[in-house]
Amino acid sequence: MTLHKADVLIIGGGSIGLNCAYYLLKSGRKATVVDSNEVAQGSSAGNAGHIVPSHIIPLAVPGIVPTALKWMLDPKNSPFGMKVSLDPKYISWLLQFVMACNESNVQRAIPPLNSLGQLSAKNFAQLIAEEKFDCHYQEKGLLFLYKTEDAFAGGKHEADLMRKHGIPVDVLDKPALHDREPAARDEVLGGVHFTGDSHLNPALFLKLLADRVRSMGAEIFENTPVTGFDVADGNIRAVKTGAGDFEADQIVLAAGAWTPAVAHDLRLNIPVQSARGYSLTMSATKVMPRHALLLGERRVAVSPMGDVLRFTGRLELSNVDTTVNAKHIAGIERAVREYIHVDEKLDIRETWAGLRPTTPDGMPIIGRSPRYRNLIVATGHAMLGLSLGPGTGQVVTELVNDRETTFDLSPLRVERF
Ligand SMILES: Cc1cc2nc3c(=O)[nH]c(=O)nc-3n(C[C@H](O)[C@H](O)[C@H](O)COP(=O)(O)OP(=O)(O)OC[C@H]3O[C@@H](n4cnc5c(N)ncnc54)[C@H](O)[C@@H]3O)c2cc1C
């Protein structure tokens, strides 16, 4: 049997794993990445590409449960769905989620989400400029569009809250909104523009990042699923894969929605449920939106990426496969047509489904394992795994190197559940 020796072994080569590899290599460490498939794919390639330091409110907020149940009464258009299952881990996750839908959880989540979001946004700008990545990176903000007075009022309320936390935001009445985004249909009556946000083509960015970490000396093992672990005396002695065993000084577990399955033998409590979403990518339309958009009432994202346009949406809890459901792709397209001008016939190039790794309190899990001294967990980034990648890469590197972290990671620690 082959035995590989590694300095830092990263399990999972999606947005989180590749960013960890990049910042580790920059700090002088050696990085090895193992992935069960190809790297730079996972759930990270087909997403909306929004880099959103403005997203400081977790998924678990007061009122979200009744709203989600109301959405489900209209299955054709609902942005939310959930699997019915008696799996005890799923039921426990749902209960923890419901318990976390309160104001004190929101207040607990804002500081780490804000710090990680700001750090990541700064790192994205620096990394893309330094490495000269051509990935359609645009610092034009994220523009929410609203069609109803009620939803616009909610948007303005959120804008006030964000402003208090230092997030730059413009509230736009109808004329100002149409002036800023000519692709909006007349039915759109207002908008909220988070001007510090940005967007890019995630597949291009991650492909360039994977190439860069290879050229910096990372060893990447693709089609190499982790199948188990050898543990002794509070350490992981070896990580078992189809390509042999890996011994490493430190191990970073960044397997996204698959993390609980990968970590099964380690008997760690990592309450991550997958939340499937979809995207459709088409050739540029005649009227391309100027900005990355979020369609307020319908929760659909729109991303112009150079010569392509992408729509993404839907959150289906506990669906673990990446089958594309044509009915929901059609629902996403229908929603977009309500808000912006798009060609009557779209030249769709790709439809895609990905799994968001979702925690019950809406915060990622980043920290050293309480059970194994040489294991760091970095997962649970839910709808923000692209956005929070470079910040996560930096703080994981600080943990590996036993340095003080850029901000307090204790709210994100593994043992909080
Ligand atoms: C429709 C949609 C839109 C989204 N839009 C955005 C957005 O605009 N902005 C944003 O920030 N986020 C967005 N997200 C969320 C984002 O895509 C995820 O949070 C992110 O992809 C998670 O990255 P990750 O590296 O943790 O996981 P992944 O990218 O899924 O990577 C995990 C890796 O682990 C590997 N793996 C699995 N099992 C094993 C094993 N046994 N051994 C070894 N490797 C294994 C997988 O092959 C995979 O490559 C969106 C998600 C969806 C679904």
The ligand as an SDF file (V2000), in Angstrom:
LIG
                    3D

 53 58  0  0  0  0  0  0  0  0999 V2000
  -27.4650   27.7790   -6.3980 C   0  0  0  0  0  0  0  0  0  0  0  0
  -26.3490   28.2390   -5.4880 C   0  0  0  0  0  0  0  0  0  0  0  0
  -25.9170   29.5610   -5.5270 C   0  0  0  0  0  0  0  0  0  0  0  0
  -24.9130   29.9960   -4.6880 C   0  0  0  0  0  0  0  0  0  0  0  0
  -24.4600   31.2890   -4.7750 N   0  0  0  0  0  0  0  0  0  0  0  0
  -23.4470   31.6970   -3.9840 C   0  0  0  0  0  0  0  0  0  0  0  0
  -22.9310   33.0080   -4.0990 C   0  0  0  0  0  0  0  0  0  0  0  0
  -23.3470   33.7940   -4.9290 O   0  0  0  0  0  0  0  0  0  0  0  0
  -21.9330   33.3830   -3.2410 N   0  0  0  0  0  0  0  0  0  0  0  0
  -21.4360   32.5330   -2.3110 C   0  0  0  0  0  0  0  0  0  0  0  0
  -20.5770   32.9290   -1.5460 O   0  0  0  0  0  0  0  0  0  0  0  0
  -21.8900   31.2680   -2.2110 N   0  0  0  0  0  0  0  0  0  0  0  0
  -22.8830   30.8330   -3.0100 C   0  0  0  0  0  0  0  0  0  0  0  0
  -23.3470   29.5630   -2.9060 N   0  0  0  0  0  0  0  0  0  0  0  0
  -22.8210   28.6890   -1.8400 C   0  0  0  0  0  0  0  0  0  0  0  0
  -21.4730   28.0940   -2.2310 C   0  0  0  0  0  0  0  0  0  0  0  0
  -21.5490   27.5340   -3.5180 O   0  0  0  0  0  0  0  0  0  0  0  0
  -21.0570   27.0460   -1.2010 C   0  0  0  0  0  0  0  0  0  0  0  0
  -21.1250   27.5860    0.0790 O   0  0  0  0  0  0  0  0  0  0  0  0
  -19.6280   26.6060   -1.4750 C   0  0  0  0  0  0  0  0  0  0  0  0
  -19.5630   26.0060   -2.7410 O   0  0  0  0  0  0  0  0  0  0  0  0
  -19.1200   25.6370   -0.4250 C   0  0  0  0  0  0  0  0  0  0  0  0
  -17.7650   25.4240   -0.7160 O   0  0  0  0  0  0  0  0  0  0  0  0
  -16.9820   24.2300   -0.0590 P   0  0  0  0  0  0  0  0  0  0  0  0
  -15.5830   24.3210   -0.5310 O   0  0  0  0  0  0  0  0  0  0  0  0
  -17.2720   24.1920    1.3930 O   0  0  0  0  0  0  0  0  0  0  0  0
  -17.7010   22.9290   -0.6690 O   0  0  0  0  0  0  0  0  0  0  0  0
  -17.6000   22.3170   -2.1390 P   0  0  0  0  0  0  0  0  0  0  0  0
  -17.3520   23.3220   -3.1680 O   0  0  0  0  0  0  0  0  0  0  0  0
  -18.8030   21.4630   -2.3140 O   0  0  0  0  0  0  0  0  0  0  0  0
  -16.2940   21.4160   -2.0410 O   0  0  0  0  0  0  0  0  0  0  0  0
  -16.2680   20.2440   -1.2740 C   0  0  0  0  0  0  0  0  0  0  0  0
  -15.3580   19.2580   -1.9710 C   0  0  0  0  0  0  0  0  0  0  0  0
  -15.2390   18.0870   -1.1570 O   0  0  0  0  0  0  0  0  0  0  0  0
  -15.1310   16.9810   -2.0290 C   0  0  0  0  0  0  0  0  0  0  0  0
  -15.4550   15.7380   -1.3320 N   0  0  0  0  0  0  0  0  0  0  0  0
  -16.6530   15.2190   -1.0090 C   0  0  0  0  0  0  0  0  0  0  0  0
  -16.5010   14.0130   -0.4290 N   0  0  0  0  0  0  0  0  0  0  0  0
  -15.1790   13.7550   -0.3770 C   0  0  0  0  0  0  0  0  0  0  0  0
  -14.3990   12.6520    0.0920 C   0  0  0  0  0  0  0  0  0  0  0  0
  -14.9580   11.5560    0.6310 N   0  0  0  0  0  0  0  0  0  0  0  0
  -13.0580   12.7290   -0.0350 N   0  0  0  0  0  0  0  0  0  0  0  0
  -12.4460   13.8210   -0.5870 C   0  0  0  0  0  0  0  0  0  0  0  0
  -13.1530   14.8750   -1.0540 N   0  0  0  0  0  0  0  0  0  0  0  0
  -14.5060   14.8430   -0.9440 C   0  0  0  0  0  0  0  0  0  0  0  0
  -16.1300   17.3090   -3.1520 C   0  0  0  0  0  0  0  0  0  0  0  0
  -15.8630   16.5820   -4.3320 O   0  0  0  0  0  0  0  0  0  0  0  0
  -15.9190   18.7990   -3.3240 C   0  0  0  0  0  0  0  0  0  0  0  0
  -14.9870   19.1140   -4.3490 O   0  0  0  0  0  0  0  0  0  0  0  0
  -24.3410   29.0930   -3.7550 C   0  0  0  0  0  0  0  0  0  0  0  0
  -24.7510   27.7570   -3.7390 C   0  0  0  0  0  0  0  0  0  0  0  0
  -25.7260   27.3220   -4.5970 C   0  0  0  0  0  0  0  0  0  0  0  0
  -26.1320   25.8800   -4.5700 C   0  0  0  0  0  0  0  0  0  0  0  0
  1  2  1  0
  2  3  1  0
  2 52  2  0
  3  4  2  0
  4  5  1  0
  4 50  1  0
  5  6  2  0
  6  7  1  0
  6 13  1  0
  7  8  2  0
  7  9  1  0
  9 10  1  0
 10 11  2  0
 10 12  1  0
 12 13  2  0
 13 14  1  0
 14 15  1  0
 14 50  1  0
 15 16  1  0
 16 17  1  0
 16 18  1  0
 18 19  1  0
 18 20  1  0
 20 21  1  0
 20 22  1  0
 22 23  1  0
 23 24  1  0
 24 25  2  0
 24 26  1  0
 24 27  1  0
 27 28  1  0
 28 29  2  0
 28 30  1  0
 28 31  1  0
 31 32  1  0
 32 33  1  0
 33 34  1  0
 33 48  1  0
 34 35  1  0
 35 36  1  0
 35 46  1  0
 36 37  1  0
 36 45  1  0
 37 38  2  0
 38 39  1  0
 39 40  1  0
 39 45  2  0
 40 41  1  0
 40 42  2  0
 42 43  1  0
 43 44  2  0
 44 45  1  0
 46 47  1  0
 46 48  1  0
 48 49  1  0
 50 51  2  0
 51 52  1  0
 52 53  1  0
M  END
$$$$
